[in-house]
Amino acid sequence: MQQPDCTIIIPVPTDSDSCITFRLHTRCLSAKSVFLRGLLSGVSPTDLIRDLAASRLRPSVPLRVPKNRLPRLLPSPPSHPVVFLPVPDPLSIQILFHWMYFGNTDRIENALDHGLIQWEGLARNVEYLCLPTDIKVFLGRWYRTWVLLPRPPDEDDQSDLDSEGEDNADYPHSGPSTDDELQSDDDCDRGRTRDVKPLVQLCGQLRLCTT
């Protein structure tokens, strides 16, 4: 694979205002993310956020995104753009970048199953980046399996479960409006109830630097 040709800076909401820096490939990012494709091609961040808000289930919610929370191209050469990208959930973005490269959900499923990342945070990142349907289908399937139907079926409710079938096939919406996603740092109950553990494995193809 060619050398990385762009840098993505992810702010992490902490007291020290730290950030995570990824050196990635524009080809892989643009192929999967409508949002990043627009940003890297020079589309106004305000227009991108407005389009994102309009595509949500609550398009009437006014857009209130602080300027310091807008995604944007930072001063950089055209041959190696540097993008400031305040995603809703920094914890799950690394594993989502891995999926954007390789298209395999095994690593995501393992992280969800073991509580390394939270379903809602991942779903918010998927919506924020305008990722394609296949990752939403996977998230919807995982949600139905582990959140909507957390109990083992017994004889009394087996018939009810059988009748549901594909009725819940739609990808569940993750909840908050776009401006809520960018502004709110409140914790919420997502996915399985587990202790959140740090990610301990890095994809060999992604170079992660913490500043």
Order of alpha helices (4+ residues) and beta strands (2+ residues): beta-beta-alpha-alpha-alpha-beta-beta-alpha-alpha-alpha-alpha-alpha-alpha-beta
